[in-house]
Amino acid sequence: MLRHLLDLLLPVECGGCNAPGAALCPRCAALLSAPIQVRPPCCPAAPPVYALGSYQGCLRAALLAYKERGRRDVATPLGTALASGLLQLRSLDADCAAEAVWMVPVPSRASAAARRGGQHVELLARQAAAALAGVEVAAAVAPALRMGRGVRDSVGLARAARRANLAGRVLIRPAGLPPRGIPVVLVDDVVTTGTTAAACAATLLQTGVAVSAIVVLAAAGCHPPS
Ligand SMILES: [Zn+2]
């Protein structure tokens, strides 16, 4: 409530660099650009993982402001950037250019989502779908995954521990599944080791949902494939 009142009284600041004027200033928005394929250490080569930026500096600050500091207004420019990245990937793949873009958001743990006021990646995907609709590209969000009980925050866990933490704990939400036979793009805000993305893609595949690509806003410490 207080934040809403302050938002009305104070000018908007950039979530990345605090410059006045917009939720994400042009300089910080430019940190999200064309998708680059990255190879997180714990993610198999398929499906390919694409990142729109690097998880550092002002982009990291903007993502943290959105995710952890209640800056829900940053979801709109972040979602627009995600839409732009998806459009660029789609133009590379002529086979799917006529089809709708189906996005499956990587879920957060229920406790984290409750603390943040919702599933933040799903909101990003919904903003991206709205931006795509604005340029007359059909897009939909399929919130088909959830984290089961017992999943811990993965920050600080070693690779093997991350895998063990997630094994069998990414679950299907049947009500959120896309139509049968439709390939999806798995979307997330940040990829680090790739363990979570790989577990999500594997769970979808076990249910018969093909993941054509994994698209994230920012990659932490990932290098393009050589
Ligand atoms: Zn900025």
Residues whose N, C-alpha, C, O or C-beta is under 5 A from the ligand:
A	BS01	ZN	C14 G16 C17 N18 A19 C25 C28
